[in-house]
Amino acid sequence: MSKNKRKQYSAEFKAKVALAAIRDEASRFGVHPTMINNWKRALLEGASEVFDKGQKSRKQMEVQVDELYRQIGQLKVERDFLAKGLDS
């Protein structure tokens, strides 16, 4: 028994078809209109993330750097405390 396999499309192909749909040229790809509309909607909803991606990465890095500096400060305090204990 063979299963009815669904056709898999790459992200690049989906983007290409979605962009064509915005220009009303997607029918030439032979993809069901419902899929085209779904991809077009996903493209339009997610388009702003393309431009925010750098900002999110930068903010995530800043949070990570702040956390690392906090850990370094804590380790310095602990090291100094232990060093004073050994000097006594």
Secondary structure, DSSP 8 states (H G I E B T S, - for coil): ----------HHHHHHHHHHHHTT-GGGG---HHHHHHHHHHHHHHHHHHHHHHHHHHHHHHHHHHHHHHHHHHHHHHHHHHHHHHH-
